[in-house]
Structures are given as structure tokens and as C-alpha cells.
Amino acid sequence: MAVGLGLAVAYFVVFMSFQRIVGRLSPGVQPALMIAGMVLRLGVAAVVLVPLALYTDLNFIAVAAAFAGFYTVLSVWGIYRSIAKAKRSESPSTPGAEGGVVGS
């Protein structure tokens, strides 16, 4: 199970690094690169998990379940951080629905 958790952390770090790189590119290229990155990361995960299943005594189902579960938790946490950061960086530059009237 620890192997699955380690793989999930490594996968998440690579995912976040790739997202930062893609975020700097033009908007027209971002979707294609994100899909290509996902396919590449899944391929790498398969290349790592298949030999682990074939050549070690690790329980493949446990490793895969730990990987999937912990990666999901890390992804939710990363998305939450991104949303919270975006909300903090928003500054009200115009008056809201009240129209800037104070004390009415």
C-alpha cells in the first residue's frame, strides 16, 4: 500500500508541474497539452504498475486502489487550494450590488 501512496504523490507532483507549465502557454494550446499530459502520465503509471504486479509479491489491487484513492484526495486538495488562492487574489475593483452607497 505504501508503494501506491508513493506513486500517487509522485504522479500528483508531476501533474501540478505540468499544469504550471501549460498555464503559461496560449489558451488555444492548453487543452491539447493537458490531454497529452494525462495520456502520458497514465502510460507512465501503467509502465510502473505492470512490472510491479508481474515481478514483485505486492498485491496489485491494493497498490492500484491506494494509488487511485490517494491521488483523488490529493487532486481534491489541489483544486481546493487553487480555488482558495483565486478567491484571495480577487480584489473588488468596482462597487458591488449596493453601488458604493454607505449607510443606506
HELIX and SHEET records of a PDB file:
HELIX    1   1 ALA A    2  GLY A   23  1                                  22    
HELIX    2   2 GLN A   30  TYR A   55  1                                  26    
HELIX    3   3 PHE A   60  SER A   89  1                                  30    
END                                                                             
